[in-house]
């Protein structure tokens, strides 16, 4: 379907940015959302997701919207539907527990859906050779001397 936005919507990941740049951007976003800050004197980390979730009503919806960007990019990176489903389930669970007043906000700090989703992306790309740049052949080789 060609339209004014089709080039933006359907462009492959290699045309917009390298996989390494995309992974770095997604990793930075997941860290910002889930582990950007530390509670002083503890090892408890939380992110913007936990802070936005404190806003009654719309806070968790805003956090879910930010989290769906990772899912959208994961699909563009070629993750299969069942892994995308796992990622969606993580975000839905995170949003659902965050909606519970007070206890949900505490649980939201402990359940880091974006870091989990980033791990799913990385594991998939490592298992399927997607960590290399497009056009780069990653293989073993040996030098064979010509016989005389």
Helices and strands as residue ranges (DSSP letters): H 6-10, H 13-16, H 19-34, E 37-38, E 45-46, H 48-52, H 59-76, H 81-98, H 103-110, H 113-127
